[in-house]
Amino acid sequence: MPIIEVTLAEGRTPEKLRALIHELTESVVRTGVAKKESVRVILREVPKTHFAAADETLAERAEKAARTTEQA
């Protein structure tokens, strides 16, 4: 029973999350790893203040981009 765990920043629509679940499940089935009934998908959404890259949270990055846009 494959378990696919995905952690992503919150903010996507329920429709996009549902599409992601579908595509991940179909990929496992298509590759012959397991039957659809055996596939488990867990999506973990984290606040943008808790998701960082290069010592900068996604919230900080968005604030910086907004300031740059305002100044332009």
N, C-alpha and C positions, 0 to 999 in steps of 0.2 A: 504494500500500500504506500505509494509515494505521497509525501507531504511536501508541498511547496509553500515556503514562507517568504513573504515579500514585505519589506519595511519601506514605507514611502511617506513623504511629507503630506500632511492633510491638505485638502482643498480641491480634490477632484470630485466630479459629480457622481452620484450613485450609478448612473448609466456607464460612465467610463470605468468605474471599479468593476461593474458587472461584466463589461466587455473584457477586461483584463483577466478575470476569473475564467471566462469562457475560453479565451485564447490559450491560457496556460494549460487548462485541462485538455483542450484539443491537441496541443503540442505533445503532451505525454501520450495520448492515445495514438496519434499519428506516427510517433516513433516506435510504437509497439512496446513501450515500457510497461503499460498496465491498461486494464479496461477502465472505461469512464467511471464506473461505479466504485472503483478503488481509489480514485484520485481525490486528494484533500488539498484545499487551498486556504491558506490563512493570510489575510491582509492586515498589516499593522500600520495604522496611520499615526504619525507622531506630529505634535505641534511644530511649526517652523522654527520656534525658539529652541527646540530640542534636537534639531538636525543640522549638523555643521560639516563644512569641508574647508580645509585650509584655515582653521581657527576662526571661521566666520559662519554664524548661523544663517539659515536661509532667510530669516526675518531681517537680520542686519543687512544682508545682501539686497533684499527687496527695498529696504529703506534707502540704502545708498543709491540704488537705481532710480528710485522716485525723486530723490534730491537732484540727481544729474539731469533727469528729464525736465524737472521744474526750472532748472537754471538755463536750459537750452532755449 
